[in-house]
Amino acid sequence: MNFPHFFIDRPIFAGVISIVITLVGVIALSTLPIAQYPEIAPPTIQVTTNYPGANAKVVSETVATPIEQQVNGVENMLYMSSQSTSDGNMTLSITFKLGTNLDTAQVLVQNRVAIAIPILPPEVQRIGVTT
């Protein structure tokens, strides 16, 4: 007698085996741990400002550099990058470690930017710095 004929001759036994396998699968499925997906993008905060009439080099030297110097070293910071454009806009992106509370990080960045504001040109101070 070969293997398939054993179950063909005993259909109730085959049904019980199928039910047991299904129950064991359901129990295993409910007890297996499920790994959560990690955050894909690290938290990022942007600081933007505008210096009307200034070119990219002037914005970089008089606006971006003082802000970068103050923001550098903020807690849980991974890296930062800035971009100054020829129409006077400056954007500083600060990237933090995964799991960093974004609200806390933003407050820390705002405090550091507030320290840099007196060093900035009067036009930039008047317009303001946005975080």
Chimera marker file (.cmm) of the C-alpha trace (Angstrom):
<marker_set name="trace">
<marker id="1" x="0.000" y="0.000" z="0.000" r="1" g="1" b="0" radius="0.5"/>
<marker id="2" x="1.455" y="3.335" z="-0.992" r="1" g="1" b="0" radius="0.5"/>
<marker id="3" x="1.157" y="6.665" z="0.792" r="1" g="1" b="0" radius="0.5"/>
<marker id="4" x="-1.789" y="8.209" z="-1.137" r="1" g="1" b="0" radius="0.5"/>
<marker id="5" x="-3.905" y="5.064" z="-0.848" r="1" g="1" b="0" radius="0.5"/>
<marker id="6" x="-3.503" y="5.119" z="2.947" r="1" g="1" b="0" radius="0.5"/>
<marker id="7" x="-5.334" y="8.472" z="3.128" r="1" g="1" b="0" radius="0.5"/>
<marker id="8" x="-7.818" y="7.580" z="0.382" r="1" g="1" b="0" radius="0.5"/>
<marker id="9" x="-8.862" y="4.498" z="2.335" r="1" g="1" b="0" radius="0.5"/>
<marker id="10" x="-9.145" y="6.525" z="5.597" r="1" g="1" b="0" radius="0.5"/>
<marker id="11" x="-10.861" y="9.851" z="4.716" r="1" g="1" b="0" radius="0.5"/>
<marker id="12" x="-11.798" y="10.668" z="8.339" r="1" g="1" b="0" radius="0.5"/>
<marker id="13" x="-8.174" y="10.273" z="9.439" r="1" g="1" b="0" radius="0.5"/>
<marker id="14" x="-7.080" y="12.538" z="6.554" r="1" g="1" b="0" radius="0.5"/>
<marker id="15" x="-9.646" y="15.176" z="7.605" r="1" g="1" b="0" radius="0.5"/>
<marker id="16" x="-8.515" y="15.068" z="11.242" r="1" g="1" b="0" radius="0.5"/>
<marker id="17" x="-4.870" y="15.468" z="10.190" r="1" g="1" b="0" radius="0.5"/>
<marker id="18" x="-5.843" y="18.473" z="8.025" r="1" g="1" b="0" radius="0.5"/>
<marker id="19" x="-7.740" y="20.105" z="10.903" r="1" g="1" b="0" radius="0.5"/>
<marker id="20" x="-4.835" y="19.529" z="13.325" r="1" g="1" b="0" radius="0.5"/>
<marker id="21" x="-2.347" y="21.052" z="10.865" r="1" g="1" b="0" radius="0.5"/>
<marker id="22" x="-4.631" y="24.074" z="10.376" r="1" g="1" b="0" radius="0.5"/>
<marker id="23" x="-5.065" y="24.584" z="14.142" r="1" g="1" b="0" radius="0.5"/>
<marker id="24" x="-1.327" y="24.344" z="14.767" r="1" g="1" b="0" radius="0.5"/>
<marker id="25" x="-0.778" y="26.936" z="12.003" r="1" g="1" b="0" radius="0.5"/>
<marker id="26" x="-3.327" y="29.347" z="13.497" r="1" g="1" b="0" radius="0.5"/>
<marker id="27" x="-1.798" y="28.982" z="16.969" r="1" g="1" b="0" radius="0.5"/>
<marker id="28" x="1.702" y="29.508" z="15.594" r="1" g="1" b="0" radius="0.5"/>
<marker id="29" x="0.576" y="32.540" z="13.607" r="1" g="1" b="0" radius="0.5"/>
<marker id="30" x="-0.918" y="34.215" z="16.662" r="1" g="1" b="0" radius="0.5"/>
<marker id="31" x="2.148" y="33.594" z="18.848" r="1" g="1" b="0" radius="0.5"/>
<marker id="32" x="4.886" y="34.592" z="16.407" r="1" g="1" b="0" radius="0.5"/>
<marker id="33" x="6.328" y="38.054" z="17.091" r="1" g="1" b="0" radius="0.5"/>
<marker id="34" x="5.863" y="40.648" z="14.395" r="1" g="1" b="0" radius="0.5"/>
<marker id="35" x="8.772" y="43.020" z="13.831" r="1" g="1" b="0" radius="0.5"/>
<marker id="36" x="7.713" y="46.593" z="13.302" r="1" g="1" b="0" radius="0.5"/>
<marker id="37" x="9.079" y="48.435" z="10.331" r="1" g="1" b="0" radius="0.5"/>
<marker id="38" x="11.738" y="50.985" z="11.280" r="1" g="1" b="0" radius="0.5"/>
<marker id="39" x="11.424" y="54.623" z="10.385" r="1" g="1" b="0" radius="0.5"/>
<marker id="40" x="12.664" y="55.033" z="6.840" r="1" g="1" b="0" radius="0.5"/>
<marker id="41" x="13.527" y="58.720" z="6.842" r="1" g="1" b="0" radius="0.5"/>
<marker id="42" x="15.332" y="60.260" z="9.785" r="1" g="1" b="0" radius="0.5"/>
<marker id="43" x="13.688" y="63.313" z="11.369" r="1" g="1" b="0" radius="0.5"/>
<marker id="44" x="14.699" y="66.558" z="9.674" r="1" g="1" b="0" radius="0.5"/>
<marker id="45" x="14.211" y="70.219" z="10.551" r="1" g="1" b="0" radius="0.5"/>
<marker id="46" x="14.624" y="73.035" z="8.051" r="1" g="1" b="0" radius="0.5"/>
<marker id="47" x="15.680" y="76.585" z="8.815" r="1" g="1" b="0" radius="0.5"/>
<marker id="48" x="14.931" y="79.102" z="6.069" r="1" g="1" b="0" radius="0.5"/>
<marker id="49" x="15.546" y="82.788" z="5.633" r="1" g="1" b="0" radius="0.5"/>
<marker id="50" x="15.810" y="85.381" z="2.910" r="1" g="1" b="0" radius="0.5"/>
<marker id="51" x="18.350" y="88.142" z="2.345" r="1" g="1" b="0" radius="0.5"/>
<marker id="52" x="16.865" y="90.384" z="-0.379" r="1" g="1" b="0" radius="0.5"/>
<marker id="53" x="19.329" y="91.615" z="-2.973" r="1" g="1" b="0" radius="0.5"/>
<marker id="54" x="22.183" y="89.357" z="-1.879" r="1" g="1" b="0" radius="0.5"/>
<marker id="55" x="23.845" y="86.762" z="-4.052" r="1" g="1" b="0" radius="0.5"/>
<marker id="56" x="24.559" y="83.176" z="-2.993" r="1" g="1" b="0" radius="0.5"/>
<marker id="57" x="28.099" y="83.907" z="-1.786" r="1" g="1" b="0" radius="0.5"/>
<marker id="58" x="27.022" y="86.801" z="0.441" r="1" g="1" b="0" radius="0.5"/>
<marker id="59" x="24.133" y="84.757" z="1.853" r="1" g="1" b="0" radius="0.5"/>
<marker id="60" x="26.480" y="81.867" z="2.536" r="1" g="1" b="0" radius="0.5"/>
<marker id="61" x="29.041" y="84.042" z="4.334" r="1" g="1" b="0" radius="0.5"/>
<marker id="62" x="26.767" y="86.409" z="6.278" r="1" g="1" b="0" radius="0.5"/>
<marker id="63" x="23.673" y="84.287" z="6.965" r="1" g="1" b="0" radius="0.5"/>
<marker id="64" x="24.352" y="80.576" z="6.562" r="1" g="1" b="0" radius="0.5"/>
<marker id="65" x="27.709" y="80.454" z="8.333" r="1" g="1" b="0" radius="0.5"/>
<marker id="66" x="26.612" y="82.136" z="11.609" r="1" g="1" b="0" radius="0.5"/>
<marker id="67" x="23.481" y="79.983" z="11.811" r="1" g="1" b="0" radius="0.5"/>
<marker id="68" x="25.436" y="76.807" z="11.019" r="1" g="1" b="0" radius="0.5"/>
<marker id="69" x="28.022" y="77.624" z="13.684" r="1" g="1" b="0" radius="0.5"/>
<marker id="70" x="25.331" y="78.012" z="16.335" r="1" g="1" b="0" radius="0.5"/>
<marker id="71" x="23.252" y="74.990" z="15.292" r="1" g="1" b="0" radius="0.5"/>
<marker id="72" x="26.274" y="72.699" z="14.950" r="1" g="1" b="0" radius="0.5"/>
<marker id="73" x="26.386" y="70.197" z="17.801" r="1" g="1" b="0" radius="0.5"/>
<marker id="74" x="22.710" y="70.296" z="18.747" r="1" g="1" b="0" radius="0.5"/>
<marker id="75" x="21.676" y="67.168" z="20.634" r="1" g="1" b="0" radius="0.5"/>
<marker id="76" x="21.181" y="63.991" z="18.509" r="1" g="1" b="0" radius="0.5"/>
<marker id="77" x="22.158" y="65.756" z="15.272" r="1" g="1" b="0" radius="0.5"/>
<marker id="78" x="23.594" y="63.494" z="12.568" r="1" g="1" b="0" radius="0.5"/>
<marker id="79" x="24.456" y="66.079" z="9.933" r="1" g="1" b="0" radius="0.5"/>
<marker id="80" x="23.323" y="69.333" z="8.377" r="1" g="1" b="0" radius="0.5"/>
<marker id="81" x="23.471" y="70.800" z="4.913" r="1" g="1" b="0" radius="0.5"/>
<marker id="82" x="22.744" y="74.285" z="3.674" r="1" g="1" b="0" radius="0.5"/>
<marker id="83" x="21.866" y="75.717" z="0.326" r="1" g="1" b="0" radius="0.5"/>
<marker id="84" x="22.127" y="79.372" z="-0.617" r="1" g="1" b="0" radius="0.5"/>
<marker id="85" x="20.559" y="80.593" z="-3.839" r="1" g="1" b="0" radius="0.5"/>
<marker id="86" x="21.315" y="83.588" z="-6.036" r="1" g="1" b="0" radius="0.5"/>
<marker id="87" x="18.005" y="85.225" z="-5.130" r="1" g="1" b="0" radius="0.5"/>
<marker id="88" x="18.960" y="85.503" z="-1.444" r="1" g="1" b="0" radius="0.5"/>
<marker id="89" x="17.248" y="82.415" z="-0.057" r="1" g="1" b="0" radius="0.5"/>
<marker id="90" x="19.007" y="80.116" z="2.399" r="1" g="1" b="0" radius="0.5"/>
<marker id="91" x="17.800" y="76.699" z="3.545" r="1" g="1" b="0" radius="0.5"/>
<marker id="92" x="19.552" y="74.746" z="6.278" r="1" g="1" b="0" radius="0.5"/>
<marker id="93" x="18.461" y="71.123" z="6.735" r="1" g="1" b="0" radius="0.5"/>
<marker id="94" x="19.369" y="69.482" z="10.043" r="1" g="1" b="0" radius="0.5"/>
<marker id="95" x="19.011" y="65.692" z="10.182" r="1" g="1" b="0" radius="0.5"/>
<marker id="96" x="18.671" y="63.902" z="13.515" r="1" g="1" b="0" radius="0.5"/>
<marker id="97" x="19.111" y="60.322" z="14.707" r="1" g="1" b="0" radius="0.5"/>
<marker id="98" x="16.171" y="57.948" z="14.327" r="1" g="1" b="0" radius="0.5"/>
<marker id="99" x="13.883" y="58.068" z="17.331" r="1" g="1" b="0" radius="0.5"/>
<marker id="100" x="14.648" y="61.700" z="18.149" r="1" g="1" b="0" radius="0.5"/>
<marker id="101" x="11.609" y="63.625" z="19.366" r="1" g="1" b="0" radius="0.5"/>
<marker id="102" x="11.066" y="66.164" z="16.587" r="1" g="1" b="0" radius="0.5"/>
<marker id="103" x="9.333" y="68.705" z="18.854" r="1" g="1" b="0" radius="0.5"/>
<marker id="104" x="12.245" y="68.732" z="21.293" r="1" g="1" b="0" radius="0.5"/>
<marker id="105" x="14.752" y="68.938" z="18.453" r="1" g="1" b="0" radius="0.5"/>
<marker id="106" x="12.893" y="71.881" z="16.937" r="1" g="1" b="0" radius="0.5"/>
<marker id="107" x="12.944" y="73.771" z="20.236" r="1" g="1" b="0" radius="0.5"/>
<marker id="108" x="16.685" y="73.141" z="20.562" r="1" g="1" b="0" radius="0.5"/>
<marker id="109" x="17.276" y="74.367" z="16.999" r="1" g="1" b="0" radius="0.5"/>
<marker id="110" x="15.101" y="77.454" z="17.554" r="1" g="1" b="0" radius="0.5"/>
<marker id="111" x="17.082" y="78.305" z="20.683" r="1" g="1" b="0" radius="0.5"/>
<marker id="112" x="20.356" y="77.995" z="18.790" r="1" g="1" b="0" radius="0.5"/>
<marker id="113" x="19.040" y="80.073" z="15.867" r="1" g="1" b="0" radius="0.5"/>
<marker id="114" x="17.894" y="82.778" z="18.317" r="1" g="1" b="0" radius="0.5"/>
<marker id="115" x="21.503" y="83.078" z="19.497" r="1" g="1" b="0" radius="0.5"/>
<marker id="116" x="22.648" y="83.650" z="15.895" r="1" g="1" b="0" radius="0.5"/>
<marker id="117" x="20.037" y="86.290" z="15.004" r="1" g="1" b="0" radius="0.5"/>
<marker id="118" x="21.937" y="89.300" z="16.468" r="1" g="1" b="0" radius="0.5"/>
<marker id="119" x="24.918" y="88.400" z="14.256" r="1" g="1" b="0" radius="0.5"/>
<marker id="120" x="22.843" y="88.374" z="11.046" r="1" g="1" b="0" radius="0.5"/>
<marker id="121" x="22.469" y="91.400" z="8.723" r="1" g="1" b="0" radius="0.5"/>
<marker id="122" x="19.674" y="93.848" z="9.679" r="1" g="1" b="0" radius="0.5"/>
<marker id="123" x="17.588" y="92.969" z="6.593" r="1" g="1" b="0" radius="0.5"/>
<marker id="124" x="17.568" y="89.303" z="7.581" r="1" g="1" b="0" radius="0.5"/>
<marker id="125" x="16.743" y="90.175" z="11.201" r="1" g="1" b="0" radius="0.5"/>
<marker id="126" x="13.805" y="92.278" z="10.016" r="1" g="1" b="0" radius="0.5"/>
<marker id="127" x="12.427" y="89.526" z="7.756" r="1" g="1" b="0" radius="0.5"/>
<marker id="128" x="13.137" y="86.802" z="10.303" r="1" g="1" b="0" radius="0.5"/>
<marker id="129" x="14.344" y="83.239" z="10.306" r="1" g="1" b="0" radius="0.5"/>
<marker id="130" x="11.815" y="80.409" z="9.988" r="1" g="1" b="0" radius="0.5"/>
<marker id="131" x="12.278" y="76.979" z="11.562" r="1" g="1" b="0" radius="0.5"/>
<link id1="1" id2="2" r="1" g="1" b="0" radius="0.2"/>
<link id1="2" id2="3" r="1" g="1" b="0" radius="0.2"/>
<link id1="3" id2="4" r="1" g="1" b="0" radius="0.2"/>
<link id1="4" id2="5" r="1" g="1" b="0" radius="0.2"/>
<link id1="5" id2="6" r="1" g="1" b="0" radius="0.2"/>
<link id1="6" id2="7" r="1" g="1" b="0" radius="0.2"/>
<link id1="7" id2="8" r="1" g="1" b="0" radius="0.2"/>
<link id1="8" id2="9" r="1" g="1" b="0" radius="0.2"/>
<link id1="9" id2="10" r="1" g="1" b="0" radius="0.2"/>
<link id1="10" id2="11" r="1" g="1" b="0" radius="0.2"/>
<link id1="11" id2="12" r="1" g="1" b="0" radius="0.2"/>
<link id1="12" id2="13" r="1" g="1" b="0" radius="0.2"/>
<link id1="13" id2="14" r="1" g="1" b="0" radius="0.2"/>
<link id1="14" id2="15" r="1" g="1" b="0" radius="0.2"/>
<link id1="15" id2="16" r="1" g="1" b="0" radius="0.2"/>
<link id1="16" id2="17" r="1" g="1" b="0" radius="0.2"/>
<link id1="17" id2="18" r="1" g="1" b="0" radius="0.2"/>
<link id1="18" id2="19" r="1" g="1" b="0" radius="0.2"/>
<link id1="19" id2="20" r="1" g="1" b="0" radius="0.2"/>
<link id1="20" id2="21" r="1" g="1" b="0" radius="0.2"/>
<link id1="21" id2="22" r="1" g="1" b="0" radius="0.2"/>
<link id1="22" id2="23" r="1" g="1" b="0" radius="0.2"/>
<link id1="23" id2="24" r="1" g="1" b="0" radius="0.2"/>
<link id1="24" id2="25" r="1" g="1" b="0" radius="0.2"/>
<link id1="25" id2="26" r="1" g="1" b="0" radius="0.2"/>
<link id1="26" id2="27" r="1" g="1" b="0" radius="0.2"/>
<link id1="27" id2="28" r="1" g="1" b="0" radius="0.2"/>
<link id1="28" id2="29" r="1" g="1" b="0" radius="0.2"/>
<link id1="29" id2="30" r="1" g="1" b="0" radius="0.2"/>
<link id1="30" id2="31" r="1" g="1" b="0" radius="0.2"/>
<link id1="31" id2="32" r="1" g="1" b="0" radius="0.2"/>
<link id1="32" id2="33" r="1" g="1" b="0" radius="0.2"/>
<link id1="33" id2="34" r="1" g="1" b="0" radius="0.2"/>
<link id1="34" id2="35" r="1" g="1" b="0" radius="0.2"/>
<link id1="35" id2="36" r="1" g="1" b="0" radius="0.2"/>
<link id1="36" id2="37" r="1" g="1" b="0" radius="0.2"/>
<link id1="37" id2="38" r="1" g="1" b="0" radius="0.2"/>
<link id1="38" id2="39" r="1" g="1" b="0" radius="0.2"/>
<link id1="39" id2="40" r="1" g="1" b="0" radius="0.2"/>
<link id1="40" id2="41" r="1" g="1" b="0" radius="0.2"/>
<link id1="41" id2="42" r="1" g="1" b="0" radius="0.2"/>
<link id1="42" id2="43" r="1" g="1" b="0" radius="0.2"/>
<link id1="43" id2="44" r="1" g="1" b="0" radius="0.2"/>
<link id1="44" id2="45" r="1" g="1" b="0" radius="0.2"/>
<link id1="45" id2="46" r="1" g="1" b="0" radius="0.2"/>
<link id1="46" id2="47" r="1" g="1" b="0" radius="0.2"/>
<link id1="47" id2="48" r="1" g="1" b="0" radius="0.2"/>
<link id1="48" id2="49" r="1" g="1" b="0" radius="0.2"/>
<link id1="49" id2="50" r="1" g="1" b="0" radius="0.2"/>
<link id1="50" id2="51" r="1" g="1" b="0" radius="0.2"/>
<link id1="51" id2="52" r="1" g="1" b="0" radius="0.2"/>
<link id1="52" id2="53" r="1" g="1" b="0" radius="0.2"/>
<link id1="53" id2="54" r="1" g="1" b="0" radius="0.2"/>
<link id1="54" id2="55" r="1" g="1" b="0" radius="0.2"/>
<link id1="55" id2="56" r="1" g="1" b="0" radius="0.2"/>
<link id1="56" id2="57" r="1" g="1" b="0" radius="0.2"/>
<link id1="57" id2="58" r="1" g="1" b="0" radius="0.2"/>
<link id1="58" id2="59" r="1" g="1" b="0" radius="0.2"/>
<link id1="59" id2="60" r="1" g="1" b="0" radius="0.2"/>
<link id1="60" id2="61" r="1" g="1" b="0" radius="0.2"/>
<link id1="61" id2="62" r="1" g="1" b="0" radius="0.2"/>
<link id1="62" id2="63" r="1" g="1" b="0" radius="0.2"/>
<link id1="63" id2="64" r="1" g="1" b="0" radius="0.2"/>
<link id1="64" id2="65" r="1" g="1" b="0" radius="0.2"/>
<link id1="65" id2="66" r="1" g="1" b="0" radius="0.2"/>
<link id1="66" id2="67" r="1" g="1" b="0" radius="0.2"/>
<link id1="67" id2="68" r="1" g="1" b="0" radius="0.2"/>
<link id1="68" id2="69" r="1" g="1" b="0" radius="0.2"/>
<link id1="69" id2="70" r="1" g="1" b="0" radius="0.2"/>
<link id1="70" id2="71" r="1" g="1" b="0" radius="0.2"/>
<link id1="71" id2="72" r="1" g="1" b="0" radius="0.2"/>
<link id1="72" id2="73" r="1" g="1" b="0" radius="0.2"/>
<link id1="73" id2="74" r="1" g="1" b="0" radius="0.2"/>
<link id1="74" id2="75" r="1" g="1" b="0" radius="0.2"/>
<link id1="75" id2="76" r="1" g="1" b="0" radius="0.2"/>
<link id1="76" id2="77" r="1" g="1" b="0" radius="0.2"/>
<link id1="77" id2="78" r="1" g="1" b="0" radius="0.2"/>
<link id1="78" id2="79" r="1" g="1" b="0" radius="0.2"/>
<link id1="79" id2="80" r="1" g="1" b="0" radius="0.2"/>
<link id1="80" id2="81" r="1" g="1" b="0" radius="0.2"/>
<link id1="81" id2="82" r="1" g="1" b="0" radius="0.2"/>
<link id1="82" id2="83" r="1" g="1" b="0" radius="0.2"/>
<link id1="83" id2="84" r="1" g="1" b="0" radius="0.2"/>
<link id1="84" id2="85" r="1" g="1" b="0" radius="0.2"/>
<link id1="85" id2="86" r="1" g="1" b="0" radius="0.2"/>
<link id1="86" id2="87" r="1" g="1" b="0" radius="0.2"/>
<link id1="87" id2="88" r="1" g="1" b="0" radius="0.2"/>
<link id1="88" id2="89" r="1" g="1" b="0" radius="0.2"/>
<link id1="89" id2="90" r="1" g="1" b="0" radius="0.2"/>
<link id1="90" id2="91" r="1" g="1" b="0" radius="0.2"/>
<link id1="91" id2="92" r="1" g="1" b="0" radius="0.2"/>
<link id1="92" id2="93" r="1" g="1" b="0" radius="0.2"/>
<link id1="93" id2="94" r="1" g="1" b="0" radius="0.2"/>
<link id1="94" id2="95" r="1" g="1" b="0" radius="0.2"/>
<link id1="95" id2="96" r="1" g="1" b="0" radius="0.2"/>
<link id1="96" id2="97" r="1" g="1" b="0" radius="0.2"/>
<link id1="97" id2="98" r="1" g="1" b="0" radius="0.2"/>
<link id1="98" id2="99" r="1" g="1" b="0" radius="0.2"/>
<link id1="99" id2="100" r="1" g="1" b="0" radius="0.2"/>
<link id1="100" id2="101" r="1" g="1" b="0" radius="0.2"/>
<link id1="101" id2="102" r="1" g="1" b="0" radius="0.2"/>
<link id1="102" id2="103" r="1" g="1" b="0" radius="0.2"/>
<link id1="103" id2="104" r="1" g="1" b="0" radius="0.2"/>
<link id1="104" id2="105" r="1" g="1" b="0" radius="0.2"/>
<link id1="105" id2="106" r="1" g="1" b="0" radius="0.2"/>
<link id1="106" id2="107" r="1" g="1" b="0" radius="0.2"/>
<link id1="107" id2="108" r="1" g="1" b="0" radius="0.2"/>
<link id1="108" id2="109" r="1" g="1" b="0" radius="0.2"/>
<link id1="109" id2="110" r="1" g="1" b="0" radius="0.2"/>
<link id1="110" id2="111" r="1" g="1" b="0" radius="0.2"/>
<link id1="111" id2="112" r="1" g="1" b="0" radius="0.2"/>
<link id1="112" id2="113" r="1" g="1" b="0" radius="0.2"/>
<link id1="113" id2="114" r="1" g="1" b="0" radius="0.2"/>
<link id1="114" id2="115" r="1" g="1" b="0" radius="0.2"/>
<link id1="115" id2="116" r="1" g="1" b="0" radius="0.2"/>
<link id1="116" id2="117" r="1" g="1" b="0" radius="0.2"/>
<link id1="117" id2="118" r="1" g="1" b="0" radius="0.2"/>
<link id1="118" id2="119" r="1" g="1" b="0" radius="0.2"/>
<link id1="119" id2="120" r="1" g="1" b="0" radius="0.2"/>
<link id1="120" id2="121" r="1" g="1" b="0" radius="0.2"/>
<link id1="121" id2="122" r="1" g="1" b="0" radius="0.2"/>
<link id1="122" id2="123" r="1" g="1" b="0" radius="0.2"/>
<link id1="123" id2="124" r="1" g="1" b="0" radius="0.2"/>
<link id1="124" id2="125" r="1" g="1" b="0" radius="0.2"/>
<link id1="125" id2="126" r="1" g="1" b="0" radius="0.2"/>
<link id1="126" id2="127" r="1" g="1" b="0" radius="0.2"/>
<link id1="127" id2="128" r="1" g="1" b="0" radius="0.2"/>
<link id1="128" id2="129" r="1" g="1" b="0" radius="0.2"/>
<link id1="129" id2="130" r="1" g="1" b="0" radius="0.2"/>
<link id1="130" id2="131" r="1" g="1" b="0" radius="0.2"/>
</marker_set>
